[in-house]
Amino acid sequence: MTDRPEHRAVAAYCTCPTGGTSNASIARLMRHHTRRSSVSPRSSRRSILPRLDEGIWRRNARSAGWQGCGCRSEPDHNSTEHSQARVTPRAVRSEPVRPRREDHTPEFVGPGTPLTEQGIAKAAASLGLGAAELWAVMSVETSGCGFLPDKRPKILFERHLFHRLTDGQFDDTNPGISARSAGGYGAGGAHQYDRLAEAIGLDRDAALQSASWGLGQILGENFAAAGFADAEAMVQAMTVSEDEQLMAMASFVKANGLSRALVQHDWTGFARRYNGPAFEQNDYDGKLRDFFAQFSGGDLPDLEVRTVQVLLTYKGFNPGGIDGVAGQHTANAIRAFQHSVDASETGEIDAGLVTALA
């Protein structure tokens, strides 16, 4: 391999396990050095590399010792691209290899297992507090459920974080998902994944770090405090179960010294540090106080009822909310499901119903 600058850049940019150069690798390399050839908001340095066309980059790649590997030119969320080390304006990091989805399951859809007694007990013990405090935080953050009806974790994408993590380089071209100011959320639910997908197409790692995930709405940026090696690992755990989501929240609370505020029921102190300085706009501390008052009296959600409610939503039946209370809406949803499978329409919860829903 020669010692020309563009050859060194190619070798540093991508290590392909098969020894090949994909069209996607070339495209990303071109985009990266096109971005780096202009002045970033944080630096006055310009790239030493020329703006080269695709043919030149491909010849440089071959000169660096790469062979074609036949990868497609655009990433496919249902398949695995070769792991690549990339240079970003922030640092040099290696992207983990994502598992190949042979069953064509949409990305971010996992088992979606509902919360269990064991999961709550483990999280509560790690923080030295009771279940009522945990339920209060979960109820404020996600209305009591960590998954959407399609089994993807609940998320909220933060455009101002994506702006910061990418040095604002996409503000002009993608203002809906990259801006200096917070906001512009639009609808919740699946729409947030539309925004995430747009960001992933630009910078996957920054995109995952810019969304808050699961029951505790932990930002991907806080993966280390939540107990994970990187944002990718954290997101993968979030797809598995609400128990995993709750433990990530507990780890984050503990790592940031917030458990004491919960134990002492300092709702304002907890809200300020957990939700941010604008917590008063949504009465975050007041909601925590109200939910704790409800749950501390022993009126905790019934986990069996709650499990049925979550599973009903996965099947497309609306139980009227995920609250662990067997009300009329839940009974109606059960009857509708039982009718759909030609079962006796009792509207009641039993082991047979749970098995059928699972």
BELSULGI-V193190 format. One record per residue. N is the residue number from 1. RES is the residue in one small letter. PHI is phi in radians with two decimals (999 if undefined). PSI is psi in whole degrees, 0 to 359 (none if undefined). OMEGA is omega as a letter, one per 20 degrees, with the letter a starting at -180 (none if undefined). Layout:
BEGIN
n = <N & N>
res = <RES & RES>
phi = <PHI & PHI>
psi = <PSI & PSI>
omega = <OMEGA & OMEGA>
END
This chain:
BEGIN
n = <1 & 2 & 3 & 4 & 5 & 6 & 7 & 8 & 9 & 10 & 11 & 12 & 13 & 14 & 15 & 16 & 17 & 18 & 19 & 20 & 21 & 22 & 23 & 24 & 25 & 26 & 27 & 28 & 29 & 30 & 31 & 32 & 33 & 34 & 35 & 36 & 37 & 38 & 39 & 40 & 41 & 42 & 43 & 44 & 45 & 46 & 47 & 48 & 49 & 50 & 51 & 52 & 53 & 54 & 55 & 56 & 57 & 58 & 59 & 60 & 61 & 62 & 63 & 64 & 65 & 66 & 67 & 68 & 69 & 70 & 71 & 72 & 73 & 74 & 75 & 76 & 77 & 78 & 79 & 80 & 81 & 82 & 83 & 84 & 85 & 86 & 87 & 88 & 89 & 90 & 91 & 92 & 93 & 94 & 95 & 96 & 97 & 98 & 99 & 100 & 101 & 102 & 103 & 104 & 105 & 106 & 107 & 108 & 109 & 110 & 111 & 112 & 113 & 114 & 115 & 116 & 117 & 118 & 119 & 120 & 121 & 122 & 123 & 124 & 125 & 126 & 127 & 128 & 129 & 130 & 131 & 132 & 133 & 134 & 135 & 136 & 137 & 138 & 139 & 140 & 141 & 142 & 143 & 144 & 145 & 146 & 147 & 148 & 149 & 150 & 151 & 152 & 153 & 154 & 155 & 156 & 157 & 158 & 159 & 160 & 161 & 162 & 163 & 164 & 165 & 166 & 167 & 168 & 169 & 170 & 171 & 172 & 173 & 174 & 175 & 176 & 177 & 178 & 179 & 180 & 181 & 182 & 183 & 184 & 185 & 186 & 187 & 188 & 189 & 190 & 191 & 192 & 193 & 194 & 195 & 196 & 197 & 198 & 199 & 200 & 201 & 202 & 203 & 204 & 205 & 206 & 207 & 208 & 209 & 210 & 211 & 212 & 213 & 214 & 215 & 216 & 217 & 218 & 219 & 220 & 221 & 222 & 223 & 224 & 225 & 226 & 227 & 228 & 229 & 230 & 231 & 232 & 233 & 234 & 235 & 236 & 237 & 238 & 239 & 240 & 241 & 242 & 243 & 244 & 245 & 246 & 247 & 248 & 249 & 250 & 251 & 252 & 253 & 254 & 255 & 256 & 257 & 258 & 259 & 260 & 261 & 262 & 263 & 264 & 265 & 266 & 267 & 268 & 269 & 270 & 271 & 272 & 273 & 274 & 275 & 276 & 277 & 278 & 279 & 280 & 281 & 282 & 283 & 284 & 285 & 286 & 287 & 288 & 289 & 290 & 291 & 292 & 293 & 294 & 295 & 296 & 297 & 298 & 299 & 300 & 301 & 302 & 303 & 304 & 305 & 306 & 307 & 308 & 309 & 310 & 311 & 312 & 313 & 314 & 315 & 316 & 317 & 318 & 319 & 320 & 321 & 322 & 323 & 324 & 325 & 326 & 327 & 328 & 329 & 330 & 331 & 332 & 333 & 334 & 335 & 336 & 337 & 338 & 339 & 340 & 341 & 342 & 343 & 344 & 345 & 346 & 347 & 348 & 349 & 350 & 351 & 352 & 353 & 354 & 355 & 356 & 357 & 358>
res = <m & t & d & r & p & e & h & r & a & v & a & a & y & c & t & c & p & t & g & g & t & s & n & a & s & i & a & r & l & m & r & h & h & t & r & r & s & s & v & s & p & r & s & s & r & r & s & i & l & p & r & l & d & e & g & i & w & r & r & n & a & r & s & a & g & w & q & g & c & g & c & r & s & e & p & d & h & n & s & t & e & h & s & q & a & r & v & t & p & r & a & v & r & s & e & p & v & r & p & r & r & e & d & h & t & p & e & f & v & g & p & g & t & p & l & t & e & q & g & i & a & k & a & a & a & s & l & g & l & g & a & a & e & l & w & a & v & m & s & v & e & t & s & g & c & g & f & l & p & d & k & r & p & k & i & l & f & e & r & h & l & f & h & r & l & t & d & g & q & f & d & d & t & n & p & g & i & s & a & r & s & a & g & g & y & g & a & g & g & a & h & q & y & d & r & l & a & e & a & i & g & l & d & r & d & a & a & l & q & s & a & s & w & g & l & g & q & i & l & g & e & n & f & a & a & a & g & f & a & d & a & e & a & m & v & q & a & m & t & v & s & e & d & e & q & l & m & a & m & a & s & f & v & k & a & n & g & l & s & r & a & l & v & q & h & d & w & t & g & f & a & r & r & y & n & g & p & a & f & e & q & n & d & y & d & g & k & l & r & d & f & f & a & q & f & s & g & g & d & l & p & d & l & e & v & r & t & v & q & v & l & l & t & y & k & g & f & n & p & g & g & i & d & g & v & a & g & q & h & t & a & n & a & i & r & a & f & q & h & s & v & d & a & s & e & t & g & e & i & d & a & g & l & v & t & a & l & a>
phi = <999 & -1.34 & -1.84 & -1.19 & -0.97 & -1.21 & -1.18 & -1.10 & -1.11 & -1.08 & -1.13 & -1.34 & -1.34 & -2.46 & -2.02 & -1.62 & -1.00 & -1.59 & 1.38 & -1.89 & -1.96 & -1.52 & -1.03 & -1.10 & -1.09 & -1.11 & -1.09 & -1.17 & -1.08 & -1.11 & -1.09 & -1.06 & -1.33 & -1.18 & -1.11 & -1.31 & -1.40 & -1.93 & -1.28 & -1.55 & -1.06 & -1.85 & -2.60 & -1.72 & -1.39 & -1.83 & -1.11 & -1.39 & -1.59 & -1.29 & -1.40 & -1.90 & -1.43 & -1.06 & -1.06 & -1.17 & -1.06 & -1.15 & -1.14 & -1.13 & -1.08 & -1.19 & -1.13 & -1.39 & 1.76 & -1.65 & -2.13 & -1.10 & -2.04 & 1.40 & -1.18 & -1.25 & -1.32 & -2.17 & -1.16 & -2.04 & -1.13 & -1.75 & -2.43 & -1.85 & -1.53 & -1.10 & -1.11 & -2.34 & -1.51 & -2.22 & -1.70 & -2.06 & -1.11 & -1.67 & -2.97 & -1.68 & -2.34 & -1.78 & -1.46 & -1.19 & -1.36 & -1.46 & -1.11 & -1.27 & -1.72 & -1.23 & -1.60 & 1.09 & -1.16 & -0.99 & -1.10 & 1.34 & -1.67 & -2.24 & -1.04 & 1.08 & -1.16 & -1.16 & -1.05 & -2.16 & -1.03 & -1.10 & -1.13 & -1.14 & -1.08 & -1.14 & -1.16 & -1.11 & -1.13 & -1.16 & -1.82 & 1.21 & -2.42 & -1.62 & -1.18 & -1.07 & -1.13 & -1.12 & -1.10 & -1.10 & -1.15 & -1.08 & -1.17 & -1.27 & -1.28 & -2.37 & 0.97 & 1.60 & -2.43 & -1.66 & -2.21 & -1.43 & -1.02 & -1.59 & 1.32 & -1.50 & -1.05 & -1.15 & -2.38 & -2.43 & -1.58 & -1.88 & -1.17 & -1.24 & -1.27 & -1.09 & -1.00 & -1.16 & -1.25 & -1.99 & 0.98 & 1.18 & -1.25 & -1.94 & -1.05 & -1.33 & -1.48 & -2.37 & -1.14 & -1.25 & -2.16 & -2.56 & -2.74 & -1.14 & -1.74 & -1.27 & 1.99 & 1.13 & -1.18 & 1.29 & -1.19 & -1.43 & 1.16 & -1.08 & -1.05 & -1.14 & -1.29 & -1.10 & -1.16 & -1.07 & -1.06 & -1.07 & -1.21 & -1.06 & -1.11 & -1.79 & -2.81 & -1.05 & -1.09 & -1.10 & -1.12 & -1.10 & -1.26 & -1.59 & -1.94 & -1.70 & -2.24 & 1.30 & -0.95 & -1.65 & 0.83 & -1.44 & -1.12 & -1.01 & -1.05 & -1.70 & -1.00 & -1.14 & -1.12 & -1.45 & 1.73 & -2.18 & -1.30 & -2.79 & -1.12 & -1.03 & -1.15 & -1.11 & -1.10 & -1.04 & -1.12 & -1.10 & -1.38 & -1.35 & -2.83 & -1.23 & -1.05 & -1.11 & -1.08 & -1.17 & -1.18 & -1.11 & -1.10 & -1.10 & -1.12 & -1.12 & -1.03 & -1.17 & -1.10 & -1.76 & 1.12 & -1.70 & -1.12 & -1.10 & -1.09 & -1.21 & -1.05 & -1.50 & 1.01 & -1.51 & -1.14 & -1.18 & -1.10 & -1.15 & -1.06 & -1.08 & -1.57 & -1.51 & -1.68 & 1.91 & -1.13 & -1.63 & -1.04 & -1.19 & -1.07 & -1.90 & 0.93 & -1.02 & -1.19 & -1.12 & -1.15 & -1.02 & -1.07 & -1.18 & -1.15 & -1.11 & -1.04 & -1.18 & -1.39 & -1.21 & -1.40 & 1.67 & -1.56 & -1.42 & -1.03 & -1.36 & -1.18 & -1.17 & -1.09 & -1.09 & -1.03 & -1.08 & -1.08 & -1.11 & -1.15 & -1.08 & -1.12 & -1.09 & -1.54 & 1.63 & -1.95 & -1.62 & -1.51 & 1.44 & 2.11 & -1.87 & -2.28 & 1.25 & -2.02 & -1.46 & -1.62 & -1.16 & -1.09 & -1.15 & -1.08 & -1.12 & -1.15 & -1.09 & -1.07 & -1.10 & -1.15 & -1.02 & -1.11 & -1.19 & -1.94 & 1.02 & -1.76 & -1.08 & -1.53 & -1.57 & 1.27 & -1.90 & -1.68 & -2.59 & -1.07 & -1.11 & -1.13 & -1.03 & -1.11 & -1.14 & -1.23 & -1.22>
psi = <138 & 175 & 23 & 147 & 318 & 331 & 317 & 322 & 317 & 313 & 324 & 334 & 320 & 131 & 106 & 125 & 331 & 358 & 15 & 164 & 115 & 159 & 322 & 322 & 315 & 316 & 315 & 322 & 317 & 315 & 319 & 310 & 340 & 317 & 316 & 348 & 353 & 163 & 128 & 162 & 339 & 358 & 145 & 3 & 141 & 154 & 141 & 353 & 143 & 163 & 107 & 149 & 173 & 320 & 319 & 317 & 319 & 320 & 322 & 322 & 317 & 324 & 332 & 0 & 15 & 154 & 154 & 139 & 355 & 14 & 152 & 158 & 341 & 144 & 146 & 119 & 345 & 10 & 171 & 123 & 163 & 140 & 136 & 139 & 130 & 154 & 125 & 168 & 349 & 312 & 173 & 120 & 156 & 131 & 130 & 152 & 127 & 142 & 142 & 135 & 93 & 336 & 7 & 26 & 133 & 149 & 145 & 4 & 122 & 200 & 324 & 37 & 129 & 166 & 146 & 164 & 319 & 320 & 317 & 315 & 320 & 315 & 317 & 318 & 323 & 335 & 352 & 37 & 180 & 174 & 330 & 320 & 319 & 316 & 326 & 314 & 315 & 321 & 323 & 319 & 319 & 20 & 28 & 1 & 139 & 359 & 152 & 167 & 338 & 12 & 9 & 145 & 145 & 135 & 165 & 122 & 132 & 108 & 329 & 332 & 319 & 321 & 312 & 317 & 341 & 17 & 30 & 15 & 348 & 10 & 319 & 320 & 332 & 63 & 340 & 337 & 5 & 111 & 157 & 327 & 152 & 164 & 197 & 28 & 320 & 202 & 155 & 195 & 226 & 332 & 327 & 330 & 332 & 317 & 317 & 317 & 320 & 317 & 322 & 324 & 344 & 316 & 100 & 311 & 315 & 323 & 312 & 324 & 341 & 1 & 148 & 144 & 139 & 195 & 318 & 1 & 56 & 128 & 139 & 332 & 336 & 29 & 321 & 314 & 332 & 356 & 24 & 158 & 330 & 173 & 324 & 315 & 321 & 314 & 320 & 317 & 324 & 333 & 345 & 305 & 162 & 334 & 316 & 318 & 318 & 321 & 326 & 318 & 316 & 319 & 319 & 314 & 315 & 316 & 332 & 12 & 32 & 352 & 327 & 320 & 322 & 316 & 320 & 0 & 38 & 79 & 323 & 316 & 318 & 315 & 319 & 320 & 331 & 318 & 338 & 171 & 343 & 20 & 330 & 335 & 329 & 13 & 42 & 314 & 324 & 320 & 319 & 315 & 316 & 316 & 321 & 319 & 322 & 313 & 330 & 343 & 6 & 0 & 60 & 152 & 140 & 116 & 329 & 315 & 316 & 318 & 315 & 318 & 316 & 314 & 326 & 318 & 324 & 330 & 357 & 16 & 132 & 113 & 6 & 23 & 159 & 91 & 0 & 18 & 125 & 76 & 190 & 323 & 320 & 317 & 319 & 320 & 321 & 314 & 319 & 319 & 314 & 321 & 323 & 337 & 16 & 37 & 164 & 129 & 80 & 332 & 12 & 156 & 127 & 178 & 324 & 322 & 313 & 318 & 317 & 322 & 325 & none>
omega = <r & a & r & a & a & r & r & a & r & a & a & a & a & r & a & a & a & a & a & r & a & r & r & r & a & a & a & r & r & a & a & a & r & r & a & a & r & a & r & a & a & a & r & a & r & r & r & a & r & r & a & r & a & a & r & r & a & r & r & r & a & r & r & r & a & r & r & a & r & r & r & a & r & a & r & a & r & r & a & r & r & r & a & r & a & r & r & r & a & a & r & a & r & r & r & r & r & a & r & a & a & a & r & r & r & a & r & r & r & a & r & a & a & a & r & r & a & r & r & a & a & a & a & a & a & a & a & r & a & a & a & r & r & a & r & a & a & a & r & a & a & a & r & r & a & a & r & r & r & r & r & r & r & r & r & a & a & a & a & r & r & r & a & a & r & r & r & a & a & a & a & a & a & a & a & a & r & a & a & a & r & r & a & a & a & a & r & r & a & a & r & r & r & r & r & a & r & r & r & r & a & a & a & a & r & a & a & r & a & r & r & a & r & a & a & a & r & r & r & r & a & a & a & r & r & r & a & a & a & a & r & r & r & a & r & r & a & a & a & a & r & r & r & r & a & r & r & r & a & r & r & r & a & a & a & r & a & a & a & r & r & r & a & a & r & a & r & r & r & a & a & a & a & a & r & a & a & a & a & a & r & a & a & a & r & r & r & a & a & r & r & r & r & a & a & r & r & a & r & r & r & a & r & r & a & r & r & r & r & a & r & r & r & a & r & r & a & r & r & r & r & a & r & r & a & r & a & r & r & r & r & r & r & r & r & r & a & r & a & a & r & r & r & a & a & a & a & a & r & a & r & r & a & r & a & r & a & none>
END
